[in-house]
Amino acid sequence: MSHFTRRHLLSQQALGIGTLALAWLQQRVAAAVPPKPLTEPRVYDLTARTPAQAPRATAMISMFMQGGPSHIDLFDPKPELNRLHMQTWGGSIKYDNAGEASSRLFGCPWRFRKYGQSGMDFSEPAAALGAVADEICMIRSMHTGVNNHGESINALNTGRQQTGRPALGSWLTYGLGSRNGRLPGFMVLTDPSGLPVLGVENWQNGWLPSIYQGTVVRPQEPRILNLDPPASLKGATQERLLKYVSALNSSYLAEHPGEHDLSARMQSYELAAAMQTSARDAMDINQETQATQKLYGLDQEETRDYGTRCLIARRLIERGVRFVQLHTGNQTWDHHGGIVTGLPAVCRRTIPAAAALVQDLKQRGLLDSTVVHWGGEMGRLPVIQNEKNIGRDHNTYGFSQWMAGGGFRGGCIHGTTDEIGHKAVTDVVNHYDYHATLMHLFGLESQQLSYQRSNGMASLLDGQPGSVVTALLK
């Protein structure tokens, strides 16, 4: 059998015309695009790195509410919409589902109250957030402008509408590494009802090295698959095997520098061995006091699942994980119908634990350095969809999400939508402004945190005019 592989063929062509042409092209690209401004050698690993600017935040927890929570029923009261309830709207509406569309306005079925010294507005289903009103920075003027779930998820989670790009957690771990060599830098807690829209694409590394992809934590035991070796490999046997495999890989890598997939695989082996103890410890919520478990709602069936995941997220951040994302299931917040019963139900399952997470981080002195995010890929329209079972259609032209900690201003309400909550009209925050602001808080320059691809430099913003929204910051 011949050992002359494609890799050998390419290595033998080191001085061929193709290589010369590639070198010429790379010189042209390098002259046209600024190089990545990192002083370290181009090594792709999870070693903690110091950003160019002093960071306000060192970690982030993103509670992604897939499907599109209705901002006008939770965070953005509209007295005019309530006044015009069930009347026909004469203005323009950007529908997503024209077949079930209606021009009749539907007011909020729940009362709003003001909470905290800031007077933050929350409706009855979101009332649990009142306990942390003065820690929350509410953005009422979010905008992506793409009404489909997938494209808007991509915009908020990867920077652009297109598929195949690295997730936000991948960019942060690429730029900053992990703070704990015994745990992944980017971890994802999925919902027991299933994966969100786009599935694993939500935590993919895209064209970044695979060491930066998200590690999935399942909603039930075993939370991380294959964490324990089979009985036949435990102890000294496993250690000898890993040592032998490491020696083979290291020898090959020394002869073939730049094999980033192999390098990532080697690091994954080392990390997996370390996680056999460190991950198990991080997931063990029995170490928490009864008071803490009750704070997160673990004593109640309805709130136990999401509360457990929020508590695990805090334990992961506490142990040095850089980015943790909690997902709700597929279309959990996508209330095209039955919103009057469906919205309060999902709020009861999730919102008390979200408030508990903010409280707990603050009590432990972690909130100042940890960004907490709550929001989905869109909001909902102010008009009726589905007259027989009233719901609301997609709205990406003006919706709400909130942040806390990590340098964001507590008790802040930013931006406005129009009188019926359809479009953002003042202090609009586009997805690329949101990303620029996050990168700033982590001490990173969003346009310069880049990766060399075959067709040039790529970044989270990729040339979009993202601006740091200083009004959101302390």
C-alpha positions, 0 to 999 in steps of 0.5 A: 500500500502506498504511503504517498498521500495528498499531504505528501504531494502538497509538501513536495510542491513547496517551490512550485508555481502554485506556491509562488502564486499563492505567496504573491496573493498573500502579499497583496492581501497583507498590503490591503488589509491590516494584520491582526493586532496581536503581539503573541505568535499565531498560536491557536489555543485557550491560553488566557490573553490580555486584551489591548485595552483594560477590560470592564468585563472578563466573562459573559452569560447569554440567556438567549430566548429563541423565538422572539419575546414580545417586548410590548407585552413585557418591557415596553409599555404602549398606552396608545396601543392599549387605547387603540385596542382592536381598532384597525391601524392605518399605517404601514406594517411589515408582516412576516406571515401575510396569510394570517396578517391582520391590521387590527391592533392588539393592546397588552393584556397585562398591567405594567408597574414601575420597579426600583429607584430607576422606575423600570417598567415590567408587565405582570409576567415579567414582574420577577425582574423587578427585584433587579430593576436597578441592575438592568440596562434595558435596550428598547430600540434593538434592530436587525431588520430581517424578519426570519428567525435564522437570519436574525439569530445569525445577525445577533449571534454571529455578526451577519445574516449569513450562515457558517460564521463563528458564534459570539462565544467563539470570537470571545474565546479566540480573542481572550482564551479561557480563564481556566485550563481545565474547562472549555472557554465556551459552554452551552446549556441546551433545553430539555425540549430540544435544540433551538432554530439552527441547532448546533450552528448557534455555537459553531466555530465557523472558520475559526479553529475548532478549539473555539467551538462551544461545548454542549452541556445537556439538560439531564445526566450525563450532562457532558457525554463521554466524560468518563472513560470505560472501566477498561481504560481508567487510571494508569491505563488511560494515562499511558494511552494519552501519553502515547497518543500525545507523543505521536501527535507532537512528533507529527506536529513538529514536522508539519507546523500549522496543522491547526486541526491537529493542534486543536485535537491535541488540546481537546484530548488534554482538556477532556482528561482535565474535565473528568474532575473539573467539569463534574465539580462545576455541575454539582449543584448539591454543593450549593446551600439550600437558600441558593437553590431556593433562590433559583427556584429549584424547589419548584417543578415549574422553575427547576430546569431553567433555574438549574441551568442558570445556577450551573452557568454561575458556577461555570463563570465562577470557575473561569469559563469565558462565555456561557450561553443558555438556550430555550427550546425551538420556538419557545417564545414564537407566539404566533397564536395563543399568546395570552396563555403561552407568554405567561407560561414561558415567563413563569419557567424562565424569568424568576431564575434570570432575576436570581442569576443577577442577584446571585452574581451581585452577592458574590461580587461577580456582576461587575466583571460579568456581562449578563444578557437576556433577549431573543432574535426579535420582538412581536408586532402590535397587530393581531395574527391568527384571529381565532387564537390571537398571537403576534407575528415577528418584528425585528424593526424595534424590540427589546433586550436587557443587559446587566453587569460588566460595565453596563449602566444599571437602571438605564432605559435606552431608546424608544419604539414608535407609539405602537411598538413597531419600529425603533425610532430613537437611539437605534441599536443595530446588532453590529452596535451591540457587538461593538459595545460588547467587544469594547467592554472586553477590551477588544477592538471589534474591527481588529479582532480578525482572522486570516482567511484565504480570501482576506481578513474576517472579523465579527463586524466584517466592515459593518459600521458598528459604534460603541453605544456609550450611553449604555455604559457606566 
